[in-house]
């Protein structure tokens, strides 16, 4: 690994960022230097496909991409940051503050910023696929109503309403960046299998490099990879799941009853897997982080809304925690407003109150002796 001995000033980066209106109203951050001993990037995992006209030729594909930053005097456990939308959500908040990449580096954790196969900088797929821009899943209305506020159908973007006290910038430039944040995303079972396999390769490589297991962060849909990867490698010191958007798993014969939804449908609590596989999820602590504006109980007024979808996921993971802890696990759900951190959206790691959120994460790491 190259040894560059670079010095980066978080304060300087912030000063440059304050040129836009979105950043001008923020109070200056405390100056803190980040020392980087080495940095770089590499592909991991993947496979090859032979060329039909020349079997001796091949196409390398289905690999992931990792960018790493190693501080001098690094702490024992590296941070592996896996996104559910784009790497930006770990790099900077939507109002321009340093994100967890810089925060963890300043705290002397090695940081790996990851794109899994087919996403972002790892977009070279072994299979053909089609993506259409006519896709409501990633539309401006969908991402805004992912608990930033309300934007009723068939109304102009100017009609949007922010939730009271939301920890999200209201500046038009920041909103535009938010609408452009999402990478093309693939969540078929084959993608989950492919991506978790590659992620297991990376975790093994990180372990060999540092001699210690990694702390894995996942967000939203990428948590399905977080549920699967412990069954492919044991090189995890802990997992931090930011608002999982994938149903959990339970031991065979222990699946809880379905969960009533506001529209009258009963949603499965998750899926069953063999007990031996489930127990692999109990070998390291798992912290699950949930933001604000999630209904506390079933309410028909929320039928069909992202808030109700998030309530269902939260109920599922409360049941998952009970099942895992019953089998000797260490799973904790933290609802941020219940511990005095208010206003968070689906992107709690990129909201304007990141200082409060990161302070809690640091406390948890210390409690679990992972610092």
DRENDO-1510 file (C-alpha; in Angstrom, 1 decimal, always signed):
<recs>
REC; n; res; u; v; w
REC; 1; UNK; +0.0; +0.0; +0.0 .
REC; 2; UNK; +1.5; +3.5; -0.9 .
REC; 3; UNK; +2.5; +5.7; +2.0 .
REC; 4; UNK; +1.6; +9.3; +1.1 .
REC; 5; UNK; +1.6; +11.1; +4.5 .
REC; 6; UNK; -1.1; +13.6; +3.5 .
REC; 7; UNK; -2.5; +16.3; +5.7 .
REC; 8; UNK; -6.1; +17.4; +5.1 .
REC; 9; UNK; -7.9; +20.1; +7.0 .
REC; 10; UNK; -11.5; +19.5; +7.7 .
REC; 11; UNK; -11.9; +23.2; +8.6 .
REC; 12; UNK; -10.4; +24.2; +5.2 .
REC; 13; UNK; -12.8; +21.9; +3.3 .
REC; 14; UNK; -15.7; +23.5; +5.1 .
REC; 15; UNK; -14.5; +27.0; +4.3 .
REC; 16; UNK; -14.5; +26.1; +0.6 .
REC; 17; UNK; -18.0; +24.6; +0.9 .
REC; 18; UNK; -19.5; +27.7; +2.5 .
REC; 19; UNK; -19.5; +29.4; -0.9 .
REC; 20; UNK; -23.1; +28.2; -1.6 .
REC; 21; UNK; -26.2; +29.5; +0.1 .
REC; 22; UNK; -27.0; +26.1; +1.6 .
REC; 23; UNK; -23.8; +26.3; +3.7 .
REC; 24; UNK; -23.6; +30.0; +4.5 .
REC; 25; UNK; -25.9; +29.9; +7.5 .
REC; 26; UNK; -24.1; +27.2; +9.4 .
REC; 27; UNK; -21.8; +28.0; +12.3 .
REC; 28; UNK; -18.1; +27.4; +11.6 .
REC; 29; UNK; -17.0; +24.0; +12.8 .
REC; 30; UNK; -14.2; +23.5; +15.2 .
REC; 31; UNK; -10.9; +23.1; +13.4 .
REC; 32; UNK; -9.6; +19.6; +13.3 .
REC; 33; UNK; -6.8; +18.2; +11.2 .
REC; 34; UNK; -7.1; +14.8; +9.6 .
REC; 35; UNK; -3.8; +13.0; +9.0 .
REC; 36; UNK; -3.8; +10.3; +6.4 .
REC; 37; UNK; -0.9; +7.9; +6.2 .
REC; 38; UNK; -2.1; +6.1; +3.1 .
REC; 39; UNK; -5.0; +6.2; +0.7 .
REC; 40; UNK; -6.0; +4.5; -2.5 .
REC; 41; UNK; -8.6; +2.4; -4.2 .
REC; 42; UNK; -9.0; -1.1; -5.6 .
REC; 43; UNK; -11.6; -3.6; -7.0 .
REC; 44; UNK; -12.5; -6.6; -4.9 .
REC; 45; UNK; -14.3; -9.8; -5.7 .
REC; 46; UNK; -15.8; -10.3; -9.1 .
REC; 47; UNK; -15.5; -12.9; -11.8 .
REC; 48; UNK; -14.8; -13.0; -15.6 .
REC; 49; UNK; -16.8; -13.8; -18.7 .
REC; 50; UNK; -15.0; -15.4; -21.8 .
REC; 51; UNK; -15.4; -13.5; -25.1 .
REC; 52; UNK; -17.4; -15.7; -27.6 .
REC; 53; UNK; -15.1; -14.9; -30.5 .
REC; 54; UNK; -11.9; -15.7; -28.5 .
REC; 55; UNK; -12.1; -18.0; -25.4 .
REC; 56; UNK; -8.6; -16.9; -24.4 .
REC; 57; UNK; -9.9; -13.3; -24.0 .
REC; 58; UNK; -12.1; -12.3; -21.1 .
REC; 59; UNK; -14.2; -9.6; -19.5 .
REC; 60; UNK; -13.6; -8.8; -15.9 .
REC; 61; UNK; -16.8; -7.8; -14.1 .
REC; 62; UNK; -19.2; -8.1; -11.1 .
REC; 63; UNK; -16.5; -6.8; -8.8 .
REC; 64; UNK; -16.9; -4.1; -6.1 .
REC; 65; UNK; -14.9; -0.9; -5.6 .
REC; 66; UNK; -13.3; +0.2; -2.4 .
REC; 67; UNK; -11.6; +3.5; -1.6 .
REC; 68; UNK; -9.5; +3.5; +1.6 .
REC; 69; UNK; -8.1; +6.0; +3.9 .
REC; 70; UNK; -5.7; +4.9; +6.7 .
REC; 71; UNK; -4.7; +7.4; +9.4 .
REC; 72; UNK; -1.4; +7.0; +11.3 .
REC; 73; UNK; -1.7; +5.4; +14.7 .
REC; 74; UNK; -5.0; +3.9; +13.5 .
REC; 75; UNK; -7.5; +2.3; +15.9 .
REC; 76; UNK; -7.9; -1.5; +15.8 .
REC; 77; UNK; -11.1; -1.9; +13.9 .
REC; 78; UNK; -11.6; -0.5; +10.4 .
REC; 79; UNK; -14.9; +1.1; +9.3 .
REC; 80; UNK; -16.4; -0.4; +6.1 .
REC; 81; UNK; -19.1; +2.0; +4.8 .
REC; 82; UNK; -21.7; +0.4; +2.5 .
REC; 83; UNK; -24.3; +2.8; +1.1 .
REC; 84; UNK; -27.9; +2.2; +0.0 .
REC; 85; UNK; -28.0; +5.2; -2.3 .
REC; 86; UNK; -24.5; +6.6; -3.0 .
REC; 87; UNK; -21.1; +7.0; -1.3 .
REC; 88; UNK; -22.0; +10.7; -0.9 .
REC; 89; UNK; -24.2; +9.9; +2.1 .
REC; 90; UNK; -21.1; +9.0; +4.1 .
REC; 91; UNK; -18.8; +11.7; +2.6 .
REC; 92; UNK; -20.8; +14.9; +3.5 .
REC; 93; UNK; -24.1; +16.0; +4.9 .
REC; 94; UNK; -26.7; +17.6; +2.6 .
REC; 95; UNK; -25.8; +21.0; +4.1 .
REC; 96; UNK; -22.1; +20.5; +3.5 .
REC; 97; UNK; -20.7; +19.3; +6.8 .
REC; 98; UNK; -18.0; +16.6; +6.9 .
REC; 99; UNK; -19.7; +13.2; +6.9 .
REC; 100; UNK; -18.7; +10.0; +8.6 .
REC; 101; UNK; -15.8; +9.4; +6.3 .
REC; 102; UNK; -14.1; +12.5; +7.8 .
REC; 103; UNK; -15.5; +12.0; +11.3 .
REC; 104; UNK; -14.1; +8.5; +11.6 .
REC; 105; UNK; -10.8; +9.4; +10.1 .
REC; 106; UNK; -10.5; +12.3; +12.6 .
REC; 107; UNK; -11.1; +9.7; +15.3 .
REC; 108; UNK; -8.3; +7.5; +13.8 .
REC; 109; UNK; -10.4; +4.7; +12.3 .
REC; 110; UNK; -9.3; +3.2; +9.0 .
REC; 111; UNK; -12.2; +3.9; +6.5 .
REC; 112; UNK; -13.3; +2.0; +3.5 .
REC; 113; UNK; -15.8; +3.7; +1.3 .
REC; 114; UNK; -17.6; +1.0; -0.8 .
REC; 115; UNK; -19.5; +0.5; -4.0 .
REC; 116; UNK; -20.8; -3.0; -4.3 .
REC; 117; UNK; -21.1; -4.8; -7.7 .
REC; 118; UNK; -23.2; -3.0; -10.3 .
REC; 119; UNK; -23.4; +0.3; -8.3 .
REC; 120; UNK; -21.5; +3.5; -8.7 .
REC; 121; UNK; -17.8; +3.0; -9.5 .
REC; 122; UNK; -18.4; -0.7; -9.6 .
REC; 123; UNK; -20.9; -0.6; -12.5 .
REC; 124; UNK; -19.3; -3.1; -14.8 .
REC; 125; UNK; -21.8; -6.0; -14.7 .
REC; 126; UNK; -21.4; -9.5; -16.1 .
REC; 127; UNK; -25.1; -9.5; -17.1 .
REC; 128; UNK; -27.1; -7.2; -19.4 .
REC; 129; UNK; -29.6; -5.0; -17.7 .
REC; 130; UNK; -32.0; -2.1; -18.5 .
REC; 131; UNK; -32.7; +0.9; -16.4 .
REC; 132; UNK; -35.4; +3.4; -17.2 .
REC; 133; UNK; -35.5; +7.0; -16.0 .
REC; 134; UNK; -39.3; +6.6; -15.8 .
REC; 135; UNK; -38.9; +5.1; -12.4 .
REC; 136; UNK; -40.9; +6.4; -9.5 .
REC; 137; UNK; -38.8; +4.6; -7.0 .
REC; 138; UNK; -36.0; +7.1; -7.4 .
REC; 139; UNK; -38.1; +10.1; -8.4 .
REC; 140; UNK; -37.9; +13.5; -6.7 .
REC; 141; UNK; -41.3; +13.0; -5.0 .
REC; 142; UNK; -40.2; +9.6; -3.6 .
REC; 143; UNK; -36.9; +10.7; -2.1 .
REC; 144; UNK; -38.5; +13.9; -0.7 .
REC; 145; UNK; -41.3; +12.0; +1.0 .
REC; 146; UNK; -38.7; +9.6; +2.5 .
REC; 147; UNK; -39.4; +11.5; +5.7 .
REC; 148; UNK; -38.0; +14.9; +4.7 .
REC; 149; UNK; -41.6; +16.2; +4.3 .
REC; 150; UNK; -44.7; +16.0; +2.2 .
REC; 151; UNK; -45.1; +16.4; -1.6 .
REC; 152; UNK; -48.6; +15.3; -2.7 .
REC; 153; UNK; -49.0; +13.7; -6.1 .
REC; 154; UNK; -49.7; +15.9; -9.1 .
REC; 155; UNK; -48.4; +19.0; -7.4 .
REC; 156; UNK; -45.4; +21.1; -8.4 .
REC; 157; UNK; -42.1; +20.7; -6.5 .
REC; 158; UNK; -42.7; +24.2; -5.0 .
REC; 159; UNK; -45.7; +22.8; -3.1 .
REC; 160; UNK; -43.5; +20.5; -0.9 .
REC; 161; UNK; -43.8; +20.9; +2.9 .
REC; 162; UNK; -41.0; +20.1; +5.2 .
REC; 163; UNK; -41.7; +18.3; +8.4 .
REC; 164; UNK; -41.5; +20.6; +11.5 .
REC; 165; UNK; -38.0; +20.6; +12.9 .
REC; 166; UNK; -36.6; +18.3; +10.2 .
REC; 167; UNK; -32.8; +18.1; +10.3 .
REC; 168; UNK; -32.5; +18.8; +6.6 .
REC; 169; UNK; -31.5; +22.0; +4.7 .
REC; 170; UNK; -34.3; +23.9; +2.9 .
REC; 171; UNK; -31.9; +25.6; +0.4 .
REC; 172; UNK; -32.8; +24.9; -3.2 .
REC; 173; UNK; -29.3; +23.9; -4.1 .
REC; 174; UNK; -29.1; +21.3; -1.3 .
REC; 175; UNK; -32.5; +19.9; -2.4 .
REC; 176; UNK; -31.2; +19.6; -5.9 .
REC; 177; UNK; -28.2; +17.7; -4.7 .
REC; 178; UNK; -30.5; +15.4; -2.7 .
REC; 179; UNK; -32.6; +14.6; -5.7 .
REC; 180; UNK; -29.4; +13.6; -7.6 .
REC; 181; UNK; -27.9; +11.5; -4.8 .
REC; 182; UNK; -29.3; +8.1; -5.7 .
REC; 183; UNK; -27.2; +5.7; -7.8 .
REC; 184; UNK; -29.0; +3.2; -10.0 .
REC; 185; UNK; -29.9; +0.4; -7.6 .
REC; 186; UNK; -30.6; -3.3; -8.1 .
REC; 187; UNK; -32.3; -5.4; -5.4 .
REC; 188; UNK; -33.2; -8.7; -7.0 .
REC; 189; UNK; -32.2; -11.7; -4.9 .
REC; 190; UNK; -29.4; -12.4; -7.4 .
REC; 191; UNK; -28.0; -8.9; -6.7 .
REC; 192; UNK; -28.1; -9.4; -3.0 .
REC; 193; UNK; -26.3; -12.7; -3.4 .
REC; 194; UNK; -23.7; -11.3; -5.8 .
REC; 195; UNK; -23.1; -8.2; -3.6 .
REC; 196; UNK; -22.8; -10.0; -0.3 .
REC; 197; UNK; -20.4; -12.5; -1.8 .
REC; 198; UNK; -18.1; -9.7; -3.0 .
REC; 199; UNK; -18.5; -7.9; +0.4 .
REC; 200; UNK; -17.4; -11.0; +2.2 .
REC; 201; UNK; -14.2; -11.0; +0.0 .
REC; 202; UNK; -13.5; -7.4; +1.0 .
REC; 203; UNK; -14.0; -8.1; +4.7 .
REC; 204; UNK; -11.6; -11.0; +4.5 .
REC; 205; UNK; -9.1; -8.7; +2.7 .
REC; 206; UNK; -9.5; -6.0; +5.3 .
REC; 207; UNK; -9.0; -8.5; +8.1 .
REC; 208; UNK; -5.7; -9.7; +6.5 .
REC; 209; UNK; -4.5; -6.2; +6.1 .
REC; 210; UNK; -5.3; -4.9; +9.6 .
REC; 211; UNK; -5.4; -8.1; +11.7 .
REC; 212; UNK; -8.8; -7.1; +13.1 .
REC; 213; UNK; -12.4; -7.5; +12.1 .
REC; 214; UNK; -14.3; -4.6; +10.6 .
REC; 215; UNK; -17.2; -2.6; +11.7 .
REC; 216; UNK; -19.7; -2.7; +8.9 .
REC; 217; UNK; -22.2; +0.1; +8.2 .
REC; 218; UNK; -25.2; -0.5; +5.9 .
REC; 219; UNK; -28.0; +1.8; +4.9 .
REC; 220; UNK; -31.5; +1.1; +3.7 .
REC; 221; UNK; -31.6; -1.7; +1.1 .
REC; 222; UNK; -28.0; -2.5; +1.5 .
REC; 223; UNK; -28.8; -4.0; +4.9 .
REC; 224; UNK; -30.0; -7.1; +3.1 .
REC; 225; UNK; -26.4; -7.6; +2.3 .
REC; 226; UNK; -25.6; -7.0; +6.0 .
REC; 227; UNK; -28.0; -9.8; +6.9 .
REC; 228; UNK; -26.4; -12.2; +4.5 .
REC; 229; UNK; -22.6; -11.5; +4.7 .
REC; 230; UNK; -22.1; -12.9; +8.3 .
REC; 231; UNK; -23.2; -16.3; +6.8 .
REC; 232; UNK; -20.3; -16.0; +4.3 .
REC; 233; UNK; -17.5; -14.6; +6.6 .
REC; 234; UNK; -16.9; -14.2; +10.3 .
REC; 235; UNK; -14.7; -11.1; +9.9 .
REC; 236; UNK; -17.2; -8.7; +11.4 .
REC; 237; UNK; -16.6; -6.9; +14.7 .
REC; 238; UNK; -20.0; -5.2; +14.6 .
REC; 239; UNK; -22.7; -4.0; +12.3 .
REC; 240; UNK; -24.4; -0.6; +12.3 .
REC; 241; UNK; -27.6; -0.6; +10.2 .
REC; 242; UNK; -29.0; +2.8; +9.2 .
REC; 243; UNK; -32.7; +2.3; +8.8 .
REC; 244; UNK; -32.8; -1.1; +7.1 .
REC; 245; UNK; -35.2; -1.4; +4.1 .
REC; 246; UNK; -35.0; -5.2; +3.9 .
REC; 247; UNK; -37.1; -7.6; +6.0 .
REC; 248; UNK; -35.1; -9.4; +8.7 .
REC; 249; UNK; -34.6; -13.2; +9.1 .
REC; 250; UNK; -35.6; -15.6; +11.9 .
REC; 251; UNK; -34.7; -19.1; +12.9 .
REC; 252; UNK; -36.9; -21.8; +11.3 .
REC; 253; UNK; -39.9; -22.4; +13.4 .
REC; 254; UNK; -39.6; -19.0; +15.2 .
REC; 255; UNK; -41.1; -16.6; +12.6 .
REC; 256; UNK; -43.4; -14.2; +14.5 .
REC; 257; UNK; -47.0; -13.6; +13.3 .
REC; 258; UNK; -47.6; -11.1; +10.5 .
REC; 259; UNK; -47.7; -7.4; +11.3 .
REC; 260; UNK; -50.9; -5.5; +10.6 .
REC; 261; UNK; -50.4; -2.6; +8.2 .
REC; 262; UNK; -52.5; +0.6; +8.0 .
REC; 263; UNK; -54.2; -0.4; +4.8 .
REC; 264; UNK; -55.4; -3.7; +6.4 .
REC; 265; UNK; -52.8; -5.9; +4.9 .
REC; 266; UNK; -50.8; -8.2; +7.2 .
REC; 267; UNK; -47.1; -8.1; +6.4 .
REC; 268; UNK; -44.8; -11.1; +7.1 .
REC; 269; UNK; -42.3; -10.3; +9.9 .
REC; 270; UNK; -39.5; -11.7; +7.8 .
REC; 271; UNK; -38.2; -14.9; +6.4 .
REC; 272; UNK; -36.9; -18.1; +8.0 .
REC; 273; UNK; -33.4; -19.5; +7.8 .
REC; 274; UNK; -31.8; -22.5; +9.5 .
REC; 275; UNK; -30.9; -21.9; +13.1 .
REC; 276; UNK; -27.2; -22.6; +12.4 .
REC; 277; UNK; -27.2; -19.8; +9.9 .
REC; 278; UNK; -29.2; -17.4; +12.1 .
REC; 279; UNK; -26.7; -17.9; +14.9 .
REC; 280; UNK; -24.0; -16.4; +12.8 .
REC; 281; UNK; -25.9; -13.1; +13.3 .
REC; 282; UNK; -25.5; -13.4; +17.0 .
REC; 283; UNK; -21.6; -13.4; +17.1 .
REC; 284; UNK; -21.2; -9.6; +16.9 .
REC; 285; UNK; -23.1; -6.6; +18.2 .
REC; 286; UNK; -25.6; -5.1; +15.8 .
REC; 287; UNK; -26.9; -1.5; +16.2 .
REC; 288; UNK; -30.0; -0.4; +14.3 .
REC; 289; UNK; -30.6; +3.3; +13.9 .
REC; 290; UNK; -34.0; +4.8; +13.2 .
REC; 291; UNK; -34.9; +8.5; +12.6 .
REC; 292; UNK; -37.9; +10.7; +13.3 .
REC; 293; UNK; -41.4; +11.0; +11.9 .
REC; 294; UNK; -42.2; +7.3; +12.2 .
REC; 295; UNK; -45.7; +6.5; +13.5 .
REC; 296; UNK; -45.6; +4.9; +17.0 .
REC; 297; UNK; -48.6; +2.8; +16.3 .
REC; 298; UNK; -50.9; +1.6; +13.5 .
REC; 299; UNK; -52.8; +4.6; +12.2 .
REC; 300; UNK; -55.0; +4.4; +9.0 .
REC; 301; UNK; -54.1; +8.0; +8.2 .
REC; 302; UNK; -50.6; +6.8; +7.3 .
REC; 303; UNK; -51.8; +4.1; +4.8 .
REC; 304; UNK; -49.6; +4.0; +1.7 .
REC; 305; UNK; -47.0; +6.5; +3.1 .
REC; 306; UNK; -43.2; +6.1; +3.5 .
REC; 307; UNK; -43.8; +6.7; +7.2 .
REC; 308; UNK; -46.0; +3.6; +7.5 .
REC; 309; UNK; -43.5; +1.5; +5.5 .
REC; 310; UNK; -40.8; +2.6; +8.0 .
REC; 311; UNK; -43.0; +1.7; +10.9 .
REC; 312; UNK; -43.4; -1.8; +9.6 .
REC; 313; UNK; -39.6; -2.2; +9.1 .
REC; 314; UNK; -39.1; -0.9; +12.7 .
REC; 315; UNK; -41.6; -3.4; +14.1 .
REC; 316; UNK; -39.9; -6.2; +12.1 .
REC; 317; UNK; -36.5; -5.3; +13.5 .
REC; 318; UNK; -37.8; -5.1; +17.1 .
REC; 319; UNK; -38.9; -8.7; +16.6 .
REC; 320; UNK; -35.5; -9.6; +15.1 .
REC; 321; UNK; -33.7; -8.1; +18.1 .
REC; 322; UNK; -35.9; -10.2; +20.4 .
REC; 323; UNK; -35.1; -13.4; +18.4 .
REC; 324; UNK; -31.4; -12.7; +18.2 .
REC; 325; UNK; -31.0; -11.7; +21.8 .
REC; 326; UNK; -32.9; -14.8; +22.9 .
REC; 327; UNK; -30.1; -16.8; +21.1 .
REC; 328; UNK; -27.3; -14.9; +22.8 .
REC; 329; UNK; -27.0; -12.0; +20.4 .
REC; 330; UNK; -26.5; -8.4; +21.0 .
REC; 331; UNK; -28.9; -6.4; +18.9 .
REC; 332; UNK; -30.2; -3.0; +19.8 .
REC; 333; UNK; -32.7; -0.8; +18.1 .
REC; 334; UNK; -32.2; +3.0; +18.7 .
REC; 335; UNK; -35.0; +5.4; +17.8 .
REC; 336; UNK; -33.1; +8.7; +17.8 .
REC; 337; UNK; -35.9; +11.0; +19.0 .
REC; 338; UNK; -36.4; +8.7; +22.0 .
REC; 339; UNK; -32.8; +9.5; +23.1 .
REC; 340; UNK; -33.1; +13.3; +22.4 .
REC; 341; UNK; -31.9; +13.5; +18.9 .
REC; 342; UNK; -34.7; +14.9; +16.8 .
REC; 343; UNK; -35.6; +15.6; +13.2 .
REC; 344; UNK; -33.8; +12.8; +11.4 .
REC; 345; UNK; -34.8; +11.6; +8.0 .
REC; 346; UNK; -34.0; +8.3; +6.3 .
REC; 347; UNK; -30.5; +9.6; +6.0 .
REC; 348; UNK; -29.5; +10.0; +9.7 .
REC; 349; UNK; -25.8; +9.7; +8.8 .
REC; 350; UNK; -26.2; +12.8; +6.4 .
REC; 351; UNK; -28.6; +15.0; +8.2 .
REC; 352; UNK; -27.8; +18.5; +9.6 .
REC; 353; UNK; -27.5; +17.2; +13.2 .
REC; 354; UNK; -24.7; +14.8; +12.3 .
REC; 355; UNK; -22.7; +16.0; +15.3 .
REC; 356; UNK; -25.3; +14.7; +17.7 .
REC; 357; UNK; -25.7; +11.4; +15.8 .
REC; 358; UNK; -21.9; +10.8; +15.5 .
REC; 359; UNK; -21.5; +11.5; +19.3 .
REC; 360; UNK; -24.0; +8.7; +20.0 .
REC; 361; UNK; -22.2; +6.3; +17.6 .
REC; 362; UNK; -18.9; +7.1; +19.4 .
REC; 363; UNK; -20.6; +6.3; +22.8 .
REC; 364; UNK; -21.9; +3.0; +21.5 .
REC; 365; UNK; -18.5; +2.0; +20.1 .
REC; 366; UNK; -16.9; +2.8; +23.4 .
REC; 367; UNK; -19.6; +0.8; +25.3 .
REC; 368; UNK; -19.0; -2.2; +23.0 .
REC; 369; UNK; -15.2; -1.8; +23.4 .
REC; 370; UNK; -14.8; -1.2; +19.7 .
REC; 371; UNK; -13.0; +2.2; +20.0 .
</recs>
